[in-house]
Amino acid sequence: MRTDLFDFELPASSIALRPASPRDSARMLIVQPDGVLRDRIISDLPHWLEAGDQLVVNDTKVIAAQLKGRRIGRETEPKIEATLIRRLDGSRWKALVRPAKKLVAGDRIRFGNEGKVCLLGHLDAEVEAKGEEGEVTLAFSFHGPTLDQAIGDLGSPPLPPYIASKRTPDERDASDYQTMFAQAEGAVAAPTAGLHFTPALESALRGRGIGLHQVTLHVGAGTFLPVKTEDTAGHKMHSEWGSITAETARALNAARRDGGRIVAVGTTSLRLIESATVEDGTIEPFEGETAIFITPGYRFRAVDILLTNFHLPRSTLFMLVSAFSGLETMKKAYAHAIAQGYRFYSYGDACLLFRAPEHTFPDP
């Protein structure tokens, strides 16, 4: 499909720079299968679900993947910023660096800054290889848990560029940018739909007979990238590592057999579930990489309802929600959200989408 079909105008004032407090007080736009829109708040979520429905949340934890340092070993020592995006082994990471033009293979970078010194000393890395668009392979001087500790000491959570460009990240973001479910370290971006949950909301959901299950998908930096090709067919998704246990797969399949619906909390949970679901609709255990790219015309096999934030124009995530609820329905929903002052993106409000009948989708 043409990428420009997924474009829309978003006022800068619509971008949320801080989350709602309390988290479950954020607004929630209900998008029903017939396209009817209703304005609610997150704490109303239990009333829009039924006993036997099963929520699936992503328990990934955002690591301190943003590192600042300088190139060493040559005449000049320019400042270097690196965002770790994918672990390769115990000592090597793929990273996005700025300015990439200052680096060549074989260069050394020393990470650390005044006032925030790693207990193990400075953290050095060698540029092992350079790729496209600022991507490099970094081989660190530490390995395994020692490297993890050094990154945790020196790094900071990598806030999305549409927030970091408007204000300086601070200590509040260290907690604001983690969900209450975060436990499996490995993400460089938060599964933002999960940011709306509180213990009170979880208790209310369980009290209504709604199940809650955890899966893991380590969200990568590719989630922030717009689609630059003129046609969606030319876009290449970044792969991300995910896991669904056999126990979780059995529980979800049993609930579906009993008439329960699968409610994905966030596009990350949805993409992982759909990656693990076979043709007949059975959800299988999963562990590995997924690069699933969902656009209108995709036939959903498992997920019935999606809770998600409001996404960027021309992004793979807006394409996904358009596949789920219909492109025209989502354009109408987003226009309504903008007009009514909903807050967009990672720290913003949410929408609850009920899957549209498949015949409403245009041909890809």
C-alpha positions as CSV (number, residue, x, y, z in Angstrom):
1,M,0.0,0.0,0.0
2,R,1.1,3.6,-0.5
3,T,2.8,4.9,2.6
4,D,1.1,8.4,2.3
5,L,-2.3,6.8,3.0
6,F,-1.1,6.6,6.6
7,D,-0.1,10.2,6.9
8,F,-2.0,12.8,9.0
9,E,-1.3,16.2,10.6
10,L,-0.6,16.3,14.3
11,P,-0.2,19.5,16.2
12,A,3.0,19.6,18.3
13,S,0.8,20.5,21.3
14,S,-0.8,17.0,21.2
15,I,2.5,15.3,22.1
16,A,2.6,14.3,25.8
17,L,5.8,15.2,27.7
18,R,4.8,13.6,31.0
19,P,2.4,10.7,31.8
20,A,-0.9,11.1,33.5
21,S,-1.0,10.8,37.3
22,P,-2.3,8.5,38.5
23,R,-1.5,6.3,35.5
24,D,-5.0,4.9,35.1
25,S,-6.5,8.4,34.9
26,A,-5.4,8.7,31.3
27,R,-8.1,9.1,28.7
28,M,-9.2,6.1,26.7
29,L,-11.0,6.4,23.3
30,I,-13.2,3.4,22.6
31,V,-13.3,2.4,18.9
32,Q,-16.1,-0.1,18.4
33,P,-16.3,-2.5,15.5
34,D,-19.0,-0.4,13.8
35,G,-16.7,2.7,14.1
36,V,-18.7,4.3,16.9
37,L,-16.3,6.4,19.2
38,R,-16.8,6.8,23.0
39,D,-14.6,8.9,25.3
40,R,-13.7,7.2,28.6
41,I,-10.7,6.8,30.9
42,I,-8.3,3.9,31.6
43,S,-9.9,3.0,34.9
44,D,-13.1,2.2,33.0
45,L,-11.3,-0.7,31.2
46,P,-12.9,-3.5,33.3
47,H,-16.4,-2.4,32.3
48,W,-15.6,-2.8,28.6
49,L,-14.4,-6.4,29.0
50,E,-16.1,-9.6,30.0
51,A,-15.5,-12.4,32.4
52,G,-13.2,-14.9,30.7
53,D,-11.4,-12.3,28.6
54,Q,-7.6,-12.6,28.8
55,L,-5.2,-9.6,28.9
56,V,-1.7,-10.1,27.6
57,V,0.9,-7.7,28.9
58,N,4.6,-7.3,27.9
59,D,6.9,-7.7,30.9
60,T,10.1,-6.3,29.2
61,K,12.1,-3.8,31.1
62,V,13.8,-0.8,29.5
63,I,17.6,-0.8,30.1
64,A,19.8,2.2,30.5
65,A,20.7,2.0,26.8
66,Q,21.7,5.7,26.3
67,L,25.4,6.1,26.7
68,K,27.5,9.3,26.3
69,G,31.3,9.4,25.8
70,R,34.1,10.4,23.5
71,R,36.3,8.9,20.9
72,I,39.8,8.3,22.2
73,G,43.2,7.4,20.7
74,R,43.3,10.1,18.0
75,E,44.3,13.7,17.9
76,T,40.8,15.0,18.6
77,E,38.2,13.5,21.0
78,P,34.7,14.3,19.7
79,K,31.7,13.6,21.9
80,I,29.8,10.4,20.9
81,E,26.3,9.4,21.9
82,A,25.3,5.8,21.5
83,T,21.9,4.0,21.9
84,L,22.2,0.3,22.4
85,I,19.6,-1.5,20.3
86,R,20.5,-5.2,20.2
87,R,22.7,-7.5,22.2
88,L,24.8,-9.8,20.0
89,D,26.6,-11.7,22.7
90,G,28.2,-11.2,26.2
91,S,30.3,-8.3,25.2
92,R,29.0,-7.0,21.8
93,W,26.0,-4.7,21.0
94,K,24.5,-3.2,17.9
95,A,24.1,0.5,18.6
96,L,23.0,3.7,16.9
97,V,25.6,6.4,17.3
98,R,25.8,10.1,16.7
99,P,27.8,11.5,15.0
100,A,28.5,8.3,13.1
101,K,30.7,10.1,10.6
102,K,33.3,10.7,13.4
103,L,33.9,6.9,13.7
104,V,35.6,4.3,11.6
105,A,36.1,0.6,12.3
106,G,38.9,0.1,14.9
107,D,38.1,3.4,16.8
108,R,37.7,3.3,20.6
109,I,35.0,5.1,22.5
110,R,35.3,5.8,26.3
111,F,31.9,6.1,27.9
112,G,31.4,8.0,31.2
113,N,30.7,11.6,32.2
114,E,31.6,13.8,35.2
115,G,29.4,13.2,38.2
116,K,28.4,9.7,37.0
117,V,31.4,7.4,37.1
118,C,31.1,3.7,36.8
119,L,32.2,1.8,39.9
120,L,34.2,-0.4,37.7
121,G,36.0,2.5,36.0
122,H,35.3,3.9,32.6
123,L,33.6,1.7,30.0
124,D,35.5,1.4,26.8
125,A,34.3,-0.1,23.5
126,E,35.8,-0.7,20.1
127,V,34.0,0.0,16.9
128,E,34.0,-3.4,15.3
129,A,32.0,-2.6,12.2
130,K,29.8,0.2,10.7
131,G,26.5,-0.3,9.0
132,E,23.9,2.0,7.5
133,E,22.3,5.1,9.1
134,G,24.5,5.4,12.1
135,E,24.4,1.7,13.1
136,V,27.6,0.3,14.5
137,T,28.8,-2.9,16.3
138,L,30.4,-2.1,19.6
139,A,32.8,-4.6,21.3
140,F,33.0,-3.6,25.0
141,S,35.9,-4.2,27.4
142,F,33.6,-5.8,29.9
143,H,31.6,-9.0,29.5
144,G,28.3,-10.5,30.8
145,P,26.9,-9.3,34.2
146,T,29.9,-7.0,34.7
147,L,29.0,-5.2,31.4
148,D,25.4,-5.0,32.4
149,Q,26.4,-3.4,35.7
150,A,28.6,-0.9,33.9
151,I,25.8,0.0,31.4
152,G,23.4,0.4,34.3
153,D,25.8,2.7,36.2
154,L,26.7,4.9,33.2
155,G,23.6,4.8,31.0
156,S,20.1,6.4,31.1
157,P,16.8,5.3,29.7
158,P,16.5,6.3,26.0
159,L,13.4,8.5,25.9
160,P,11.7,8.7,22.5
161,P,13.1,11.5,20.3
162,Y,9.8,13.3,20.2
163,I,10.1,13.7,24.0
164,A,13.8,14.1,24.4
165,S,13.9,16.8,21.7
166,K,11.4,18.9,23.7
167,R,12.8,18.6,27.3
168,T,15.8,17.2,29.1
169,P,15.3,13.7,30.5
170,D,15.4,13.6,34.3
171,E,15.2,11.2,37.2
172,R,11.4,11.0,37.0
173,D,11.7,9.3,33.6
174,A,13.6,6.4,35.2
175,S,10.4,5.3,36.8
176,D,7.8,6.9,34.5
177,Y,9.2,5.0,31.5
178,Q,8.8,1.6,33.1
179,T,5.5,-0.4,33.3
180,M,4.5,-2.0,36.6
181,F,5.1,-5.4,34.9
182,A,8.7,-4.7,33.9
183,Q,11.1,-7.5,35.0
184,A,12.8,-9.0,31.9
185,E,15.6,-6.6,31.0
186,G,16.3,-6.0,27.3
187,A,14.1,-3.3,25.8
188,V,15.3,0.1,24.6
189,A,11.8,1.4,24.4
190,A,8.9,0.9,26.7
191,P,5.8,-1.1,25.8
192,T,3.8,2.1,26.4
193,A,0.2,0.7,26.6
194,G,1.4,-1.0,29.8
195,L,2.3,2.3,31.3
196,H,-1.4,3.0,32.1
197,F,-1.7,0.1,34.5
198,T,-1.8,0.3,38.3
199,P,-2.3,-2.3,41.0
200,A,-5.8,-1.0,41.5
201,L,-6.6,-1.5,37.9
202,E,-5.2,-5.0,37.9
203,S,-7.2,-5.8,41.0
204,A,-10.4,-4.5,39.3
205,L,-9.8,-6.6,36.2
206,R,-9.2,-9.8,38.2
207,G,-12.2,-9.1,40.3
208,R,-14.3,-9.1,37.2
209,G,-13.0,-12.5,36.2
210,I,-10.5,-11.3,33.6
211,G,-7.2,-13.1,33.3
212,L,-3.8,-11.4,33.0
213,H,-0.8,-13.1,31.4
214,Q,2.8,-11.9,30.8
215,V,4.9,-12.4,27.7
216,T,8.2,-10.8,26.7
217,L,9.1,-8.8,23.6
218,H,12.2,-6.7,23.9
219,V,11.2,-3.5,22.1
220,G,13.8,-2.1,19.7
221,A,14.6,1.4,18.5
222,G,13.0,0.6,15.2
223,T,9.6,1.3,16.9
224,F,10.4,5.1,16.5
225,L,11.3,4.9,12.8
226,P,8.9,6.2,10.2
227,V,8.4,4.3,7.0
228,K,10.6,6.1,4.4
229,T,9.6,4.0,1.3
230,E,6.8,5.1,-0.9
231,D,5.2,1.7,-0.6
232,T,4.9,-0.4,2.5
233,A,6.2,-3.4,0.6
234,G,9.6,-1.8,0.5
235,H,9.9,-1.3,4.2
236,K,12.2,-3.7,6.2
237,M,11.2,-4.3,9.9
238,H,13.9,-4.6,12.6
239,S,13.7,-7.9,14.3
240,E,13.0,-8.1,18.1
241,W,13.4,-11.0,20.5
242,G,10.3,-12.4,22.2
243,S,9.1,-15.3,24.3
244,I,5.8,-16.9,25.2
245,T,6.0,-19.8,27.7
246,A,4.2,-23.1,27.1
247,E,2.1,-22.4,30.2
248,T,0.9,-19.1,28.9
249,A,0.1,-20.5,25.5
250,R,-1.9,-23.3,27.1
251,A,-3.9,-20.9,29.2
252,L,-4.7,-18.6,26.3
253,N,-5.8,-21.4,24.1
254,A,-8.0,-22.9,26.8
255,A,-9.6,-19.5,27.4
256,R,-10.3,-19.1,23.7
257,R,-11.9,-22.5,23.6
258,D,-14.2,-21.4,26.4
259,G,-15.3,-18.3,24.5
260,G,-12.9,-15.8,26.1
261,R,-11.3,-13.1,24.0
262,I,-7.6,-12.2,23.7
263,V,-6.9,-8.6,24.7
264,A,-3.4,-7.5,23.7
265,V,-2.0,-4.7,25.9
266,G,0.1,-2.9,23.3
267,T,1.2,-3.5,19.8
268,T,4.2,-5.4,21.1
269,S,2.1,-8.0,22.8
270,L,-0.1,-8.2,19.7
271,R,2.8,-8.8,17.3
272,L,4.3,-11.4,19.5
273,I,1.0,-13.3,19.9
274,E,0.3,-13.2,16.2
275,S,3.9,-14.4,15.5
276,A,3.3,-17.4,17.7
277,T,-0.1,-18.3,16.3
278,V,-0.4,-20.9,13.6
279,E,-3.0,-21.0,10.7
280,D,-5.7,-22.7,12.7
281,G,-5.6,-20.1,15.5
282,T,-3.6,-22.1,18.0
283,I,-1.1,-20.0,20.0
284,E,2.2,-22.0,20.3
285,P,5.1,-21.5,22.7
286,F,7.6,-19.1,21.2
287,E,11.2,-18.0,21.8
288,G,13.2,-16.2,19.1
289,E,13.2,-13.2,16.8
290,T,10.1,-11.7,15.1
291,A,10.0,-9.1,12.4
292,I,6.3,-9.3,11.6
293,F,4.9,-6.3,9.7
294,I,1.2,-5.9,9.9
295,T,-0.6,-3.7,7.4
296,P,-4.3,-3.6,6.1
297,G,-5.2,-6.9,4.6
298,Y,-3.5,-9.0,7.3
299,R,-5.7,-11.7,8.7
300,F,-5.6,-11.7,12.5
301,R,-5.5,-15.2,14.0
302,A,-5.7,-14.7,17.7
303,V,-6.1,-11.1,19.0
304,D,-9.6,-9.8,19.4
305,I,-9.1,-6.5,21.3
306,L,-6.2,-4.1,21.4
307,L,-5.3,-1.5,24.0
308,T,-2.7,0.9,22.5
309,N,-1.5,4.5,22.6
310,F,-1.8,7.0,19.7
311,H,1.0,6.5,17.2
312,L,3.1,8.5,14.8
313,P,2.0,9.4,11.2
314,R,3.4,7.0,8.6
315,S,4.6,4.6,11.3
316,T,4.4,0.8,11.2
317,L,2.3,1.1,14.4
318,F,-0.4,3.3,12.8
319,M,-0.4,0.8,9.9
320,L,-1.0,-2.0,12.4
321,V,-4.0,-0.3,14.1
322,S,-5.4,0.5,10.7
323,A,-5.1,-3.2,9.8
324,F,-6.9,-4.1,13.1
325,S,-9.8,-1.6,13.0
326,G,-9.8,-0.3,9.4
327,L,-7.9,2.6,7.9
328,E,-10.8,5.0,7.5
329,T,-12.1,4.1,11.0
330,M,-8.6,4.9,12.5
331,K,-8.3,8.2,10.5
332,K,-11.7,9.2,11.9
333,A,-10.7,8.1,15.5
334,Y,-7.4,10.1,15.3
335,A,-9.1,13.2,14.0
336,H,-11.6,12.9,16.9
337,A,-8.7,12.4,19.4
338,I,-6.9,15.5,18.1
339,A,-10.0,17.7,18.1
340,Q,-10.8,16.5,21.7
341,G,-7.3,17.1,23.1
342,Y,-6.2,13.6,23.6
343,R,-2.4,13.3,24.4
344,F,-0.3,11.4,21.9
345,Y,2.6,9.0,21.9
346,S,4.5,7.2,24.7
347,Y,3.3,9.3,27.6
348,G,0.0,10.0,26.1
349,D,-3.6,8.6,26.3
350,A,-4.8,5.3,24.9
351,C,-7.5,3.8,22.6
352,L,-9.3,0.5,23.0
353,L,-9.8,-1.1,19.6
354,F,-12.3,-3.9,18.8
355,R,-11.3,-5.8,15.8
356,A,-13.2,-4.9,12.7
357,P,-14.8,-7.5,10.3
358,E,-12.2,-8.6,7.8
359,H,-14.3,-7.7,4.8
360,T,-13.8,-4.0,5.7
361,F,-10.2,-4.0,4.8
362,P,-9.0,-2.6,1.4
363,D,-6.7,-4.7,-0.8
364,P,-3.0,-4.2,0.2
